[in-house]
Amino acid sequence: MFYLLWCSFLQTLIHLLKGNIGTGLLGLPLAVRNAGLVLGPLSLFAMGIIAVHCMNLLAKCSHHLSAKLNKPFLDYGDAVQYGMENVPWLRRHSIWGRQIVNVFLIITQLGFCCVYFVFLSDNVKQVVEASNGTTMNCHRNQTAVTVPSFDSRLYMLCFLPAIILLVFTPNLKYLAPLSLAANLAMCTSLVLIYFFCFTNIPNHINLPKVGHAKDYPLFFGTAIFAFEGIGVVLPLENKMQKPQSFNMVLCLGMGIITFLYISLGTIGYITFGEAIGGSITLNLPNCWMYQIVKLLYCFGIYITFALQFYVPAAILIPPVLSRFSERWELTVDLLIRTALVVFTCVLAILIPQLDLVISLVGSVSSSFLALIFPPLLQILTYHNEGLSPWVIVKNTLISVIGFLGFITGTYISITEIIKRNGRHDNLDTCVFLTCSIVH
């Protein structure tokens, strides 16, 4: 019995770590640059505490409502719907709660998929362009000239057929062996990234302790994107042999995750300074070992695409299939999956800047799921059960912080996207005119 409980504890911990470690972690050194060498890590620590608190709130409210309604399990949408039913003037519109949560889950997960397209294209493009000058010496980047290849958006189109085939997998259990291999690949890559950073810390560190105020919303978007693992909390708890132990799993797992976020964000910024890219992998030297690191992480992200895609597919596809006969179900299912992947690819092509895509997705949707909804849900759930004024004030403050992050992060991300795309268009025009004159 003890062995089964220990296995359940360990399995849940691993799934929690996997659900929170991805491209967001690799973008945190740039986030720390946007906030500053001191303010960035402190803000990540504070955000980690708030994120764990909000996850606990969601689990607590789900327990309370499921016991009250005599239901074995409630997902995020269920919890918000039944929480709204506690308030008389919201009862008639309680179904909106589930629908709003589902909309933000879809936006978040498809946003992750967009980020994966950009990440894959940027990293593979860099490996291809540096392949002729790649060396065995990892202490210094000896690649003199990279060979220009296709635009990164063409790489996205190249990945499109492979990703469409991946999401055609009818059941995630068929991907279990590949998922295990992907986890090992990403873990190996992270260890080597840490090794490079720790062995290449500069002797003199002269980086700003506090960043520019206008860049802080970009930090917020990237950080909350990284911490947005709240969608896996209730499913993982429900699958535990002893759900009462989940709070311990959550605190331990999120403690490890917060440590990884702060350490890699800080050490990555110290190592590469102001030159840090949207993903730390883009700053690694062009030696074979670190080129392999990029490819290993790309493999892990490719397999993870199917896992992230599963949530929006599970929400969107069944209602559509119910309108068709059994004869057409498979065809319609595959067409919807193809359309969703093409949609995420088109969005990635329109916004090919990795750092800004991460910040935008985090600001728009992750802020609602991770910071805004859980505190409000507690107020709704315990509406008639004597919540203390301090709890109401605390929850309101967390939700307001999340909403301010949503507004400012979305505005700054969109502004920067427009600005960069304008510069990109001007550059393309200059190149075209130069070529025409030379010709």
ABEGO torsion letter per residue (X at the ends): XAAAAAAAAAAAAAAAAAAABBAAAAAAAAAAAAAEAAAAAAAAAAAAAAAAAAAAAAAAAAAAAAAAAGBABBBAAAAAAAAAAABAAAAAAAAAAAAAAAAAAAAAAAAAAAAAAAAAAAAAAAAAAAAAABBABAABBABABBBBBBBAAAAAAAAAAAAAAAAABABAAAAAAAAAAAAAAAAAAAAAAAAAAAAABBABBBBBABBBAAAAAAAAAAAAAAABAAAAAAAAAAABABAAAAAAAAAAAAAAAAAAAAAAAAAAAAAAEAABBABAAAABBBBAAAAAAAAAAAAAAAAAAAAAAAAAAAAAAAAAAAABBAAAAAAAAAAAAAAAAAAAAAAAAABABAAAAAAAAAAAAAAAAAAAAAAAAAAAAAAAAGBBAAAAAAAAAAAAAAAAAAAAAAAAAAAAAAAAAAAAAAAAAAAAAAAAAAX
